[in-house]
Amino acid sequence: MATTERDYYEVLGVSREADEKTIKRAFRQKARELHPDVSGATDADDRFREVVEAYEVLSKPETRDLYDRFGHAGLRGGGYRPMHFDFGDLSDLFSAFFGDDLFGVGRPRRQRGADVAAEVEIDLVEAAAGTTRDVRYSATVACDSCTGSGVAPGTEPRRCSTCGGAGQVSHVTESAFGQLIRRQVCPSCGGAGQLVDHPCKTCGGAGRKLEEHTLEVDVPAGIHDGQRIRISGEGHAGSRGGGAGDIYVHVRVRPDSRFARDGNDIFSTVDVTVVDAALGTTVAVPTLSGEIELELPAGTQPGDMHVRRGGGMPVLQGFGRGDHRIAVNVLVPRRLNAEQRRLLEELGRTLDDDSFREDEGFVDRLKSAFR
């Protein structure tokens, strides 16, 4: 409720002799200018409420007469209380006073089309580099015969007499708290505002038809399994001129037996024999960008980790990449013939504590791992 006690005639900009039509016309003009959704003024809300309060008083003979005779004090003494409105919906406000819709908001509204879901599968290597996929899906489009109207060519729909073409019916009732408005979809036209006597034969009056579509989708590098890609305006067609919905492409990244992914890092293992681990060797290692040669120094131990900085997955829609961590798996022979056993036993007799001495202590190895 406005706290000011400005003269209500001054608020609306009319004279005290103004008739009902003049007061209604003045209120319409002021309301258009001052509604908080339209005006950028910081005090628009308070000024708009003041205009509503002034019209509420001057539009009713009993309250206007009381105000003309005794002013604001007479209204309060007579038990008058200003109405409280939620001004979020301007159409409801004007329907309360005029039974119509000042801005046409109550007319059949455009309806956005529904969204469509689709799915694609890609390999981990493709997820690392980014790729494109053709996605097939079904979606409605506007009917060519009736251009989406649902009306047979050469005919016209007729205006719904129940709602007057608004698509909604309003019921205004008086209560102890003021006027209450209840709006609902018109039961005759289902909210369309019009009735079709001759529906389009191609689409059966729906105005839309189902078609198969193929869309080339760009899958960005670094995408994770289960993430979705949203493409605007490629879903089901809207109705009454509304925009099309969106398509959400669910991306599945197939597991790769060579790698395990953890965030943007990937892990893999490389197998070497105990002999190669002891003597040192060069092994072929698969990576996301192809095979590389990895040199293993003499004395390589089971579980040793070799880190390729920046060899992991790219950061999705960001900068940098994760790492590729390669663990060494030393293969110990399970079956030996007599000669192999003799040679190993001979080797064992020649080895001493110095042969197994670590070049680095535990702390040094820990630092190396972090490096």
N, C-alpha and C positions, 0 to 999 in steps of 0.2 A: 504494500500500500504506500502511495506517495505520502510523504510527511508534510509537504507544503500545503498551505491553505490559500493558494492563489485563486482568483476568481475563475470559476469554471468556464464562463463565457470567454474570458480572456485566453484561457488555455486552448480552447478550440478556435479562437479567432472569429467569433460571431457576436452579433448584437443580442441584447436581451429580448428583442422582438423576433428573433429568428424562428422559423417554423421547423417542423420535424425533418423535412427533406433537407433543409439547409444545414441543420445540425448533423445529420447522417453524412452528407457530402463533405463537410468539414472534418469529421472524424476519419473518414476514409483517407482523405488527403494527408492528414497529420500522421495517421498510423503508417501509411506507406513510407513516410519520411523518417519516422523515429523508431520503427521496430528494430530491436537490437541485432537482428540478422541482416539488416539492410544498412543501418546507420553505423558509421565508424566512431561516433562521439562517445566519450568515456561515460557520459551521464545519460546515454540513450535509454537504458533500462528504466531509470527513474522517471524520465520525461515521458516515456511510452506509457508507463503505469498511470501517470498523472492524466494523460489524454484519455485512457480507458476509463478511469474513475470519473472524469468530467462527462464523458458520453453516457456512462452508466446512470448518472444522476439526471442529466438533461434530457435523455431519451424517454424517460418515464414520467407521465403527467404528475403522479403523486409525489415523487421525490423532487421534481423540478419546482412544483408549487411550494413545497416545504423549503427548498433552498432559496427561492425568490423572496419568501417572506421572512425567513429567519437566518439565512446564511448557513455556514458550516456548523455553528452551534445548534441550529434547529435540526439539522440532519442527525447529529449525534444524540440530541435529546429525543428524537423520534425513533431511535433504535437502528438507524441506518448503519450498515457495515459494508465497506467496499468488497467487491468480489475478488477472489484470488485466482489467478490464471497461471498455468504453465505455458509460457510464451514460446516454448520450443517448436510448436506446430502452429504456424500463423493461420492455416486454414481452419483449424478447430476454433480459434478465437473469433474469426469473422462469421463462421457458421453459427456460433452462439448468439451473435447480435442480429445477423441478417438472414440466416437460413440459407446462405449461398456461399460461394467460395470466391473471395476477392481476387486472388491471384491465379485461379484455375488449378490450385493444387489438388482439389478433390476430383479433377477429371481423371480418366483412366491413365494410370501411370505406366511408363515404360518399364518393362521387366527384362532384366539381364538374363542371358541364357545360362544354363547350368554348366558346370565344369565337367571335364572329361578326364578319366584316368587311363594311362597307358604304361607299358613297361618295356625296358630294353635290358639286354644282357651284354656285358663286355668283359674282356680279359683284364687282368691286373696290369699287364704291359700297356694296354690301350688306355686304361685309367691313368697311367703315369704320363702318357704323351698327349692325351686328349684325342677324341675321335668324333666321327659323325655317324649317325644311324638313321635309317628310314623307319619311321614309326607309322604303323597302320592302325587306324581307329575309325569308329563310326560316330558321326555327329550330325545333328540336324542343320539344315540350311533353309533359307527362305524359298518358298515355292516359286518356281519360275512363272507358272500360269497366272497366279494371282498376286505376284510380287509381295507375298507375305501377309496379305490382308485376310485370306481365308474366304474371300467373296468371289463367286463365279464372275468371270469377265463379262462386262456389259451390265452388271447389276450393282446396286448400292445397298449397304446395310441401313437399317432404320434406327433412329435414336430410341433408346430404352425409355419408355414412359414412366417407369417406376422411379428411376433415379435421375431422370432428365439428362442422361448422358454422363453423369458424374462417376458412375461405377460404384458409388457408395451411397448409403442412406444414413441420415443423421437423425437422432432422436434427442431433443432438448427438453429437459424437465426441470422444474423449479423445486428447490429443496431449501432446508434451513440454512444451507451453506452457500446458496446462490444457484446459478444455473449449472446443471450437469449435462455433459454431452456424451452420447454413446454413438459411435460410428461403426458400421459394419458393411461388409461387401453386399452389393445389391443382390437379392435372391433371384431376380429375374434374368439378369444378364451375366451374373457371375463376376462382376467387376469390369466387364469390357465396356460398358457404357452404351453398347449398341447390340442389336439383334440381327442375325444373318438369316434371311429367309431362303437364300439361294447359295449354299456353300459351294466352294470350288470343288470340282469333281476330282482334280488331280491329287489334292492333299486332304480331301474330305472336310474342308473347312478349318483345318489346323493352322494353315498358313506356313507350315514347315514340313519338310520331308527328310528322311534319314538317308545319308550318303556315306560311302566309304571314302576315307581320306588317307593320303600318304604325306607325311611331313618329315623333312630332313631336320634332325635335331643335333645341335652341337653339344657334345658332352665335354665339359671343361676338364683340363688336366688336374689331377689331384682329387677327383671326386671319390667319396667313400661309398661303400656298399650301403644301400638303403636310402640314400639321399634322393631328393626329388628336384626336377627341373621344371620351372613354371614358364609357360609360353602364353602370353596374353592374347586374347581375342581369337583363339583357334578352337574354342569349344563349341557347345551348342548355340545355335542362333537365338537371339532374344525375341521377344514379342512386343508388339505395339511400338516398334522402332527402337527397342532396347538393344544394347550392345551384346556381342557374343561373349560367352563364358571363356574360361581359360582351360588349357590342357596341362595336367601335371604328369610328368614322365618319371616313373619310379625306376631308378637305376640299380641294377644288380651287378655286382662285380664278382665274377666267377673266381673261386679259390685257385691259386697256382701252387702246385705241389713243390715247386722249387723255392718258394718264398713264404714267409709269414709276415703279415703287416701289423704294426703297432703304431697307430697314429700316422705320422709321416715317415717313420723309420721302417725299414724292412730287415728281416733276418734270414740267413741261409746257412747251410753247413757244407763243408767240403771234406771228403774222405781221403785220407792218405795212409799208407801202410806204416807200420812201426819202423821199418827200415828207412823209408823216405823221410819220416819225421825226424829220425836220428841223424841222417846225413844231410837233410835239406833237399828241397826239390822245387819245381815249378809246376803248378797245377792250373787247369782251366776252370774258371769260375763263371757261372751264368749271372748276368746282371740285368737290370731293367732295360738297358740300352744295348745288350748283346754280350757275347762272351769275352772275357779278359784273361790275361795270364797273371797269376798271383805267385810271387816268390815267397817260399816258406824257408826260414833260416834253419840251419842244423840245430837239433835239439828242440824242435817244436813240440809242445806239450799238448795232451788232450784238453780241449776246451779253450785253447788260446783263441783270442778274438782279434780279428783284423777289421778295422773300421775304414770304410771309404766315405769320407766326408762329402756330403752333397749327392751321394749316390742313391738316396731314397726317393720317396714320392714328393712331388712339388706341393707347395702350400696352396690349397684351393683359394683362388682369387686373391692371392697374396704374393709375397716374395720369398725366395729361398726354397730349399729342399731339405728333406730329412736325410738321415745317414743310412748306409748299407753296412750292416754288421755281419761279418762272416766268421762262424765258429769252426774250429778245426776238430774233426773227429778222427782219432788215431785208431786204425784197425789193427788189432792184435790177432795173430793166427790162432785158429781153434784146433787145427789138426796138423801134426808134423810127422814126417817120415823119420826113419832112424838117422839118416845123414843130417837132416835139418836139426834134429834134436841134438846130435853130437856137436854140430857147429855152434849152436846156441849155448850149450853147456860150456864149450871152450871159450866162447866170448864172455860168458858170465864169470869165469875164473880170472879173466884179465881185467875186469872192471873193478874199480874201487870207489871209495866215497867221493873222490874228486871228480869222477866221471859223471856223477849225478848232482854235483854242486850247482846251485842256481847262480846265474850271473847277477841277478837282482834279488834283493830282499823283498819281503812281503809289502812293505810300505812303498818301495820303488815300483813294484809291479802294479800296485794300486794306483799310483800316480800315472803310470804309463797307460793304464786302462782308461783313466779319465781324460788323458790327453788325446 
